[in-house]
Amino acid sequence: MDELDRNIISLLERNGRASNAQVARDVGVSEGTVRRRLKRLISEQIINVIALPDPRKLGYNSEALIGVQVDPDKVDDVASQMANLKHTRWVTITTGSYDVFASATLPNAESLGRFLRDEVGAIDGVRRTETFMSLQVMKREFGIST
């Protein structure tokens, strides 16, 4: 990956709907070059093209960050099972007090409670969870500064 790739990614992070022609003009190369670069970046899974919805506008009014303490020999299994749950948006294995963190979106607090008890709590190896409810989302974006 070179500086041109980084510039293309940076532009798309700011405006994912920018056309190849617009990106080409902004970075100073041909549209064909941008098209080839994007094809490679996507095929090598360096970038993913996604829509980032606002969960609240889709009826998901409970967003939570879930810290999970796990039996030491089951961290990978628990994280994998949590990643397969319908309502998790991302799952990460971490250091510190919690072995796994997950972000989940559900329609309401009642469904979040059922999710925690019936789905997360039922995973073999989960010792304890602590849930942090989002009161207000101040920024919702994914990306890095390139």
N, C-alpha and C positions, 0 to 999 in steps of 0.2 A: 504494500500500500504506500502510495506516495502523496505528495502535497496536493496534487490535483484531486485524488480520491477524497482526501480530507476536506477540501473545499466544496466538492460536490455534496458530500454528506452534511456538512455544515449548512449549506443552503437548503437542503431538503429537510433538515431538522426545523428550520424556521418556517418553511412553507412546503409541506409534503405534496402539495398539489401543483407545484411549479412544473411547467412543461420542460421537456428536454431542451427545447429551443431557448427558453428563458435561462435555464441553468447554463447552457453553452455560452450565451451572451455574457452572463455574469462572471464566468470563470475564464472566458477568452479562448475557447476551443470550439471545434465544430460540433454540431448536434450529433453526428455519427459517433464521435469520440465519447460524448456523454452517454449515449445509448449503449455502446460497448462496455464502458466502465460500469454503468449501472447493472447491466446483465451479469457481469463478473462479480460485482459486490453482492448481488442477491444470490447468485448460484453458489458462492463460497460462504454464504450465510454471515457475511460481515455486516450486512444490514437486512432488516426485514421491513417490508412495506405493510403497514397496518393502519386501521382506523382506531383512534383513541376516543372512545365515547365518554360522555359524562354520565356516570352511573345514576345519579339522581334524576336526570332527565329521562332515564329509561325505567324509572320506578324502583331503583335500588337505593333506599334511603338509609341503610346501615352499612357504613364502611368501617372496617376494623383492621388493626394490626394485631396479629396473634403471636405471642412469644411462646415457644414450646420447649419444655425440658424433656429430654429423651434418654432412655437407657443407652449408655455409651455404645453398645454393640449394634444399635438399631437406628442410628442417626440417618444413614443413607436410605434405609427402607422407609422410615417415617416421612422423610422429605419427599421421596418418590410418590408415596401414597397420597400425601397432601397435594402434590402437584397435579395429581389426577382428579382431585375433587372439583366438581362443577363450579363452585363459588370462589375458588382461590384465583387470584389474578397473577400473583408471583409468589415464589417460595425460594428461600435461600438458607443454606447452612451457614451458621455463624460461630463466632467465638463469644465468650462472655457468659452471662447468666443463663442465656437461652441458646439451645443448640440449633433451633430452626425458627425462622420468622416467616410468617405468611401474611399476605394482604388478602382480605376477602370482602366481597360486596354481596349484600342480601337485601331483600325487599324491606324488612323491618327488624326491630330488635327481637321479636319473638322468633322469627326464622333464624336469626343469628344464634340465639340460645339453643335451638334445636340442632343447628349445624355444629356448634361446639360440643354438645353432649353426644349426639347420635353419630356424627361422622368423624370429627377430629378425636373426640374422647374414645372412640371405638378402635382406633388404630393401635395395634400391638406395639408397645414400647413407649407410648406417650405417658410420661409421669405426671406432668402438670402443665397447665396453660395459664397464661395471663393475657387478657384481651384489652386492647387500648382502642376505644371508640373514637372515630374522627368526628369532631364537633363542626369543623369548617375546613374545607380544603382550600388552601391558599395558592397552590400551584399544582398543576397536573400536566406533567410532560415527562417524556422519557428521552434520553439522549445524553450526549456528553459534549463538552466543548472540544472541538478538534483543532 
